[in-house]
Amino acid sequence: MRSYSTPGNAVIAAVTVVALCSGAWLLRNGGETHAPPQPSPAQARTTGPAGERPAAPALPPSPPDRIRIPSIRVNAPLSGLGLTRTGSLDVPPAARPNLAGWYEAGTTPGERGTAIVAGHVDNADGPAVFYRLGALKKGAAIEVDRQDGGTARFSVDAVEVYDAKDFPDEKVYGAARRPELRVITCGGGYSRATGYQGNVVVFAHLTGTGTGR
């Protein structure tokens, strides 16, 4: 696992989300018919200073307990995730399709740095919490309720899909100078033999706070 000097920024190995990607439901029901939406090239991240919009001031650390993404009808509790013995991120239990997880040894959502949220795209019974993540658009809102009673509000900067063999771990998990969020699930090509071939990653930054739930 690569380390960074910026406090609160934890980087995880590129194999973090392999366990999310078996695609058991697609195997049973036909991959092409039931494949989740994938981001278009128009949703890719803009590079350089012009592509980084100003963020709201960082919040103090506070664990999150719920994530909401209204445009794709996500309203899910969050559980803390640790690392497996191989250094990859653990995942929420597949039997709880509407549960997402956050990397609790890293940055909390709203704090300065890169916070990580991950969830299944499906399980053996059907779509799971982040089935429609690839349909998100730039500018979409993400809200994370925190245990301190506040809500961290984020705006989507980009939605990208990567093959597992070319996953850009530093780009996704690396240190950030402002409060940022990554939301990750499986995506990309699909193989009946091995499941999903990559991951959908949402990049977002903090735009405000609130107290309403």
C-alpha positions, -999 to +999 in steps of 0.1 A: +000+000+000+014+034-010+016+061+016+011+098+013+022+126+037-011+145+037-030+138+070-063+120+066-055+107+031-053+069+030-045+051-002-057+015-008-044-011-032-060-011-066-077-045-058-101-028-034-133-036-051-127-070-067-151-086-042-179-063-054-176-075-090-188-111-094-220-102-112-240-132-099-273-117-110-261-111-145-247-146-147-281-160-138-302-136-160-281-126-190-254-100-189-263-078-219-299-075-210-294-066-174-261-047-175-260-016-153-256+018-170-220+030-178-207+065-179-203+082-213-170+099-223-187+133-217-187+126-180-149+122-178-128+143-155-115+176-169-077+178-163-057+208-152-065+237-129-096+247-149-111+213-141-110+218-103-139+238-090-137+256-056-147+236-026-165+246+006-144+248+037-134+214+052-154+200+081-139+185+113-137+147+113-170+128+119-180+093+108-208+092+083-240+071+087-260+076+054-254+085+018-281+099-005-278+105-043-313+117-053-308+117-091-303+079-091-326+072-061-299+061-036-307+064+001-286+040+020-270+035+054-232+034+056-211+009+076-174+011+083-150-009+062-115-020+070-088-038+051-086-075+044-054-095+052-042-089+016-045-051+020-076-046-001-108-029+011-134-051+027-169-048+013-204-047+027-222-081+030-238-090-003-269-101+015-277-065+023-280-049-011-289-014+001-259-011+024-228+009+013-195+012+032-168+038+038-131+033+045-131+041+082-093+043+086-092+071+061-107+105+056-143+111+068-166+126+042-164+164+044-130+164+060-100+176+040-087+148+018-101+119-001-130+100+015-139+066+000-174+050-003-179+016-020-209-006-026-222-035-046-237-030-081-258-062-077-260-094-059-275-128-067-311-115-063-309-083-084-296-047-085-278-034-053-272+001-039-250+014-067-265-003-097-272+031-114-240+048-104-228+049-140-258+070-149-247+099-127-239+132-145-215+160-137-230+184-112-253+158-096-257+162-058-245+137-032-254+141+005-237+123+033-252+124+068-226+125+096-227+114+132-222+149+144-257+158+131-245+176+100-248+168+063-218+171+039-230+181+004-210+172-026-211+179-063-201+154-089-170+164-109-167+133-131-179+097-135-154+074-151-150+037-158-117+018-156-106-017-165-093-035-135-059-041-151-054-003-157-070+010-125-054+044-116-050+039-079-032+072-072-058+092-092-087+076-073-073+071-038-045+097-037-041+127-014-064+157-021-059+193-009-096+199-006-126+178+008-133+152-019-153+120-022-150+089-043-179+065-048-170+032-063-187+001-077-182-024-104-186-018-141-170-018-175-170-049-196-186-081-184-176-117-187-196-147-178-164-164-167-151-137-144-178-111-138-173-073-142-140-063-157-136-030-140-150-002-118-171+029-121-157+057-100-175+090-091-153+120-083-170+147-062-160+177-040-176+194-010-199+223-019-217+229+014-232+217+046-265+214+063-284+200+093-315+186+076-320+149+071 
